[in-house]
């Protein structure tokens, strides 16, 4: 994992691995294999000493580590496999220059077996942890807790405080011997570095990229965005289209820095269990989003997304809206003074329009429900930038040794 981290920062590797389960595998080899096993080892060493006894079963501890190792392998290897599969399928074009797998769900269905094997691996790791808990419990029962223990520090070395290479009184050994001073100096160094990076962004307006067509979210969209965060949508959907042909073909125009100036926090995401949503605004009618949140399989057969039916019935809480508007204004969103007083009126008007749109799609929904706010937010995504109408661009694709000009099309996805 230590070697893999820097390797994943290489552009060619990252273009394949990012947003895939490769990252999940990488993180869990460190989290389970390094951090997990280190904690287990510390507990096996510490508990017998706390209770002045020996570990109840060395054999059970050995079983724990072997089962845990097996669990990590059953977890990480399928995720590496799934990650490479995702990256290759997303980028695959056929001999005619079109996407081989334009439907995002084709990738999801392909890696479902890997998810099932991962579940087995996670279960094995948990089983090993339960064995450890039982072993430590029996260890504690066989001894008695020692609240205090007399200890004696090891004898200091007879070696001089500084060796021939560090005779200067201001050397690093002197500094390391003063932990409080060392901490303060390290903090000052970090603060100076941070200020050098951050201050120019706030003092020089030109350093912050802006796009004139990008406007702050409406009151209803602000609450919808908070619902998007609350329900954990960012855990499975990204909002960052990279400037790769495989992504612009699938999702649309690549994302611009200036589109996110009013996003607090950013919701770029790091995993695509589902498709990117940065250009989803206007792609589907309001009724599609309503039905999708109620039952994802009704609009996207084969989807593994859970249902969010409670959004259809829970009433939207607008009591915190003035505070939210005020907080966003403090971090730079240019809401006009006094906007809090009319935000509720604008919210109700926009909600009524969405409710009427749903009614036109044969869906009955009250305008004061949470689903209305979420639809408002989703329909806003990516719509501040509209590509000008123009003839389809031409692109050269290799076909059986020759070349043919093909139109660049945006593929459908689910």
DARASUL-V126894 format. One record per pair of residues at least 24 apart in sequence whose ideal C-beta (glycine too) atoms are under 8 Angstrom apart, sorted by the first residue. I is the first residue (numbers start at 0). J is the second residue. D is the distance in whole Angstrom. If there is no record, write none. Layout:
<<I:J:D> <I:J:D>>
This chain:
<<0:25:6> <0:28:5> <0:29:4> <0:32:7> <0:33:7> <3:28:8> <14:241:7> <14:243:6> <15:83:7> <15:86:4> <15:87:7> <15:90:7> <16:82:6> <16:86:6> <17:241:8> <17:269:8> <18:85:8> <18:237:6> <18:268:8> <18:269:7> <18:270:6> <18:271:4> <18:275:8> <19:81:7> <19:82:4> <19:83:8> <19:85:4> <19:86:5> <19:270:8> <19:271:7> <20:78:4> <20:79:8> <20:81:4> <20:82:4> <20:85:6> <20:110:7> <20:113:7> <20:270:8> <21:78:7> <21:79:6> <21:82:3> <21:83:7> <21:85:8> <21:86:7> <22:82:7> <22:269:7> <22:270:7> <23:78:5> <23:82:7> <23:270:7> <24:74:8> <24:75:5> <24:76:8> <24:78:3> <24:79:4> <24:82:6> <27:71:7> <27:74:6> <27:75:6> <27:78:7> <28:71:7> <28:75:5> <31:67:8> <31:70:8> <31:71:5> <31:74:7> <31:75:8> <31:124:6> <32:68:8> <32:71:5> <35:67:7> <35:124:8> <36:64:7> <36:67:7> <39:63:7> <39:64:7> <39:67:7> <39:128:8> <39:131:6> <42:131:7> <42:135:6> <43:131:8> <43:135:8> <46:135:5> <46:138:6> <46:139:6> <47:138:6> <47:142:7> <48:145:8> <49:139:8> <49:144:6> <49:145:6> <50:138:6> <50:139:5> <50:141:7> <50:142:3> <50:143:6> <50:144:6> <50:145:7> <51:142:5> <51:143:6> <51:145:5> <52:138:6> <52:141:5> <52:142:3> <52:143:8> <53:138:8> <53:141:8> <54:134:7> <54:138:6> <55:134:6> <55:135:8> <55:137:4> <55:138:4> <55:141:6> <56:134:6> <56:137:7> <59:130:6> <59:133:8> <59:134:5> <60:131:7> <60:134:6> <62:127:8> <62:130:6> <63:127:5> <63:128:8> <63:130:5> <63:131:5> <63:134:7> <64:127:7> <66:123:6> <66:124:8> <66:126:6> <66:127:4> <66:130:7> <67:123:7> <67:124:5> <67:127:4> <67:128:7> <69:120:8> <69:123:6> <70:120:5> <70:121:7> <70:122:7> <70:123:3> <70:124:3> <70:125:8> <70:126:7> <70:127:6> <71:120:7> <71:124:6> <72:120:7> <73:116:6> <73:117:7> <73:119:5> <73:120:3> <73:123:6> <74:117:5> <74:120:3> <74:121:6> <74:124:7> <75:120:7> <77:112:8> <77:113:4> <77:114:8> <77:116:4> <77:117:5> <77:120:7> <78:113:7> <78:117:6> <80:110:8> <80:113:6> <81:110:4> <81:113:4> <81:114:7> <84:109:6> <84:110:6> <84:113:8> <85:110:6> <85:271:8> <89:245:6> <89:246:8> <89:249:7> <90:243:8> <90:245:4> <92:245:8> <92:396:8> <94:396:8> <94:397:8> <94:398:6> <94:399:7> <95:396:7> <95:398:6> <95:405:7> <96:394:7> <96:396:3> <96:398:8> <96:403:8> <96:405:4> <97:405:8> <97:408:7> <97:410:8> <98:245:7> <98:248:6> <98:249:7> <98:410:5> <101:249:7> <101:410:3> <101:411:6> <101:412:7> <102:410:8> <102:411:7> <102:412:6> <102:413:6> <103:249:7> <103:273:7> <103:274:4> <103:412:4> <103:413:6> <104:299:6> <104:300:8> <104:301:5> <104:302:6> <104:413:5> <107:272:8> <107:273:8> <107:301:7> <107:302:7> <107:303:6> <108:301:5> <111:303:7> <114:303:8> <207:260:7> <208:255:7> <208:256:5> <208:257:4> <208:260:7> <209:257:5> <209:260:6> <210:255:6> <210:257:4> <210:258:6> <210:383:7> <210:384:7> <212:383:5> <212:384:6> <212:385:8> <213:257:6> <213:258:6> <213:260:7> <213:261:7> <213:383:4> <213:384:7> <214:261:8> <214:383:6> <215:261:5> <215:327:7> <215:332:5> <215:333:6> <215:334:6> <216:261:7> <216:376:7> <216:379:7> <217:345:6> <217:346:7> <217:349:6> <217:375:7> <217:379:8> <218:320:6> <218:324:7> <218:342:4> <218:343:7> <218:345:6> <218:346:4> <218:349:8> <219:345:8> <219:346:5> <219:349:5> <219:350:6> <219:371:7> <219:372:5> <219:375:5> <219:376:8> <220:372:8> <220:375:5> <220:376:5> <220:379:5> <221:320:7> <221:323:6> <221:324:7> <221:327:7> <222:315:6> <222:317:7> <222:320:7> <222:323:8> <222:346:7> <222:372:4> <223:372:4> <223:373:5> <223:374:7> <223:375:5> <223:376:3> <223:377:7> <224:266:8> <224:376:5> <225:323:7> <226:310:7> <226:369:6> <226:372:6> <226:373:5> <226:376:7> <227:266:7> <227:373:6> <227:376:6> <227:377:8> <228:266:7> <230:307:6> <230:310:8> <232:276:8> <233:266:5> <233:268:5> <234:268:8> <234:270:7> <234:272:8> <235:270:6> <235:271:7> <235:272:4> <235:273:5> <235:304:7> <236:268:6> <236:271:7> <236:272:8> <236:273:5> <236:274:7> <236:275:7> <236:276:5> <237:267:6> <237:268:4> <237:269:7> <237:270:7> <237:271:5> <237:275:5> <237:276:7> <237:277:7> <238:266:5> <238:267:6> <238:268:6> <238:275:7> <238:276:6> <238:277:4> <238:380:7> <239:267:4> <239:268:7> <239:275:7> <239:277:6> <240:275:6> <240:277:5> <240:278:7> <246:275:7> <247:409:8> <248:407:7> <248:408:7> <248:409:6> <248:410:6> <249:274:8> <249:275:8> <249:409:8> <249:410:6> <249:412:6> <250:274:7> <250:275:5> <250:277:7> <250:278:5> <250:409:8> <250:412:7> <251:277:8> <251:278:4> <251:381:7> <251:386:8> <251:409:6> <252:278:7> <252:381:8> <252:384:6> <252:386:6> <255:384:7> <258:381:8> <258:383:6> <258:384:6> <260:331:8> <261:327:8> <261:331:8> <261:332:5> <263:327:6> <263:330:5> <263:332:7> <272:303:7> <273:302:8> <273:304:6> <274:412:5> <274:413:7> <276:377:7> <276:380:6> <277:380:6> <277:381:5> <278:380:7> <278:381:4> <279:377:6> <279:380:5> <279:381:7> <280:377:7> <280:378:5> <280:379:5> <280:380:4> <280:381:5> <280:382:4> <281:378:6> <281:382:6> <284:356:7> <284:360:6> <285:353:6> <285:356:4> <285:357:5> <285:360:7> <285:362:8> <285:374:5> <285:378:7> <286:356:8> <286:357:6> <286:359:8> <286:360:3> <286:361:7> <286:362:5> <288:373:8> <288:374:5> <288:377:6> <288:378:7> <289:357:6> <289:360:8> <289:362:5> <289:364:6> <289:370:6> <289:374:7> <290:362:7> <292:370:6> <292:373:7> <298:413:7> <299:413:4> <302:413:7> <309:369:8> <310:368:7> <310:369:5> <310:370:4> <310:373:6> <311:364:7> <311:368:6> <311:369:8> <311:370:5> <312:368:7> <313:368:7> <313:369:5> <314:367:6> <314:368:6> <314:369:7> <315:350:8> <315:367:6> <315:368:6> <315:369:5> <315:371:7> <315:372:5> <317:343:6> <317:346:7> <320:346:7> <349:375:6> <350:375:7>>
